[in-house]
Amino acid sequence: MTYTGRFAPSPSGPLHAGSLVAALASWLDARANRGRWLLRIEDVDTPRTVPGAAETIMGQLEALGLRWDGDLIWQSQRGDAYQAAFDALAARGLVYGCGCPRREIADSALRGQAAPGADGERP
């Protein structure tokens, strides 16, 4: 099996120092393991996507010598792959329905992090 590393920035603007460090670490890890390094643009949060930001990010990476292997992957174009994975899991009985809105899920995760008794409930 070939090692695969990846960097998946959101195109909401140019990369900041922390993102560049993460990209470099991922790239170095892939190269140290004689693997491949992929670039996947996380363009699914359309309200936060800035026109031209993906191209800026690619230019920043290339200017630093961080060249990805293979084709650029756009997250927004992967719906068919995700549906196929979901269908395979469903066929094996490994999915379950959940009608919870994202806010409720986030709130329940936060409650789980609170100290016992902090919300008035018994520990």
C-alpha positions as CSV (number, residue, x, y, z in Angstrom):
1,M,0.0,0.0,0.0
2,T,1.4,3.4,-1.0
3,Y,1.5,6.2,1.7
4,T,-0.9,9.0,0.8
5,G,-0.8,12.4,2.5
6,R,-3.0,15.3,1.8
7,F,-3.7,19.0,2.4
8,A,-7.3,20.2,2.3
9,P,-7.5,24.0,2.6
10,S,-10.8,26.0,2.5
11,P,-10.7,28.6,-0.3
12,S,-11.7,31.4,2.1
13,G,-8.6,33.5,1.4
14,P,-4.8,33.1,1.2
15,L,-3.1,30.6,3.4
16,H,-1.9,31.9,6.8
17,A,1.3,30.8,8.5
18,G,-0.3,27.9,10.4
19,S,-1.8,26.5,7.3
20,L,1.5,26.7,5.5
21,V,3.2,24.8,8.4
22,A,0.5,22.1,8.2
23,A,0.9,21.9,4.4
24,L,4.7,21.6,4.7
25,A,4.5,19.0,7.4
26,S,2.1,16.9,5.4
27,W,4.2,17.2,2.2
28,L,7.4,16.3,4.1
29,D,5.7,13.3,5.7
30,A,4.5,12.0,2.3
31,R,7.9,12.5,0.8
32,A,9.7,10.9,3.7
33,N,7.5,7.8,3.3
34,R,8.0,7.8,-0.5
35,G,4.3,8.4,-0.9
36,R,2.1,10.8,-2.8
37,W,0.7,14.1,-1.6
38,L,-2.7,15.3,-2.7
39,L,-4.3,18.7,-2.7
40,R,-8.1,18.7,-2.0
41,I,-9.9,22.1,-2.1
42,E,-12.6,22.2,0.5
43,D,-15.1,24.3,-1.4
44,V,-18.3,23.1,0.1
45,D,-18.9,26.0,2.4
46,T,-20.0,28.3,-0.4
47,P,-20.8,31.4,1.7
48,R,-17.2,31.5,2.9
49,T,-15.6,30.7,-0.4
50,V,-13.7,33.7,-1.9
51,P,-13.4,33.8,-5.7
52,G,-9.8,33.3,-6.7
53,A,-8.7,32.0,-3.3
54,A,-8.1,28.5,-4.5
55,E,-5.8,29.8,-7.3
56,T,-4.0,31.9,-4.7
57,I,-3.5,28.9,-2.4
58,M,-2.2,26.8,-5.3
59,G,0.2,29.6,-6.2
60,Q,1.4,29.9,-2.6
61,L,2.1,26.1,-2.4
62,E,3.9,26.1,-5.8
63,A,6.0,29.1,-4.8
64,L,7.3,27.1,-1.9
65,G,8.0,24.0,-4.0
66,L,5.1,22.1,-2.6
67,R,3.8,20.4,-5.7
68,W,0.9,17.9,-5.3
69,D,0.7,14.6,-7.1
70,G,-2.1,13.8,-9.4
71,D,-5.1,15.9,-10.2
72,L,-6.4,18.7,-7.9
73,I,-9.5,17.4,-6.1
74,W,-12.5,19.7,-5.5
75,Q,-14.5,18.5,-2.6
76,S,-17.7,19.9,-4.2
77,Q,-17.3,17.4,-7.1
78,R,-17.0,14.3,-4.9
79,G,-20.7,13.7,-4.3
80,D,-20.9,10.5,-6.4
81,A,-17.9,9.0,-4.5
82,Y,-19.6,9.8,-1.1
83,Q,-22.9,8.4,-2.3
84,A,-21.2,5.1,-3.4
85,A,-19.4,4.8,0.0
86,F,-22.7,5.5,1.8
87,D,-24.5,2.9,-0.3
88,A,-21.8,0.3,0.4
89,L,-22.1,0.9,4.2
90,A,-25.9,0.8,3.9
91,A,-25.8,-2.5,2.1
92,R,-23.8,-3.9,5.1
93,G,-26.3,-2.5,7.6
94,L,-23.8,0.0,9.0
95,V,-25.8,3.2,8.8
96,Y,-28.6,4.6,10.9
97,G,-30.9,7.5,10.5
98,C,-30.6,10.7,12.6
99,G,-32.9,13.6,12.3
100,C,-30.9,15.8,14.6
101,P,-30.1,19.3,13.4
102,R,-26.4,20.2,13.5
103,R,-27.1,22.7,16.3
104,E,-28.4,19.9,18.5
105,I,-25.5,17.7,17.8
106,A,-23.1,20.5,18.6
107,D,-24.9,21.3,21.8
108,S,-24.9,17.7,23.0
109,A,-21.1,17.5,22.3
110,L,-20.6,20.6,24.4
111,R,-22.7,19.1,27.3
112,G,-20.5,16.0,27.2
113,Q,-17.4,18.2,27.9
114,A,-18.9,19.9,30.9
115,A,-17.8,18.9,34.4
116,P,-20.3,16.5,36.1
117,G,-23.0,18.4,37.7
118,A,-22.2,21.7,36.0
119,D,-25.5,21.7,34.1
120,G,-27.6,21.0,37.2
121,E,-27.8,17.2,36.5
122,R,-26.4,14.6,38.8
123,P,-23.0,13.2,37.8
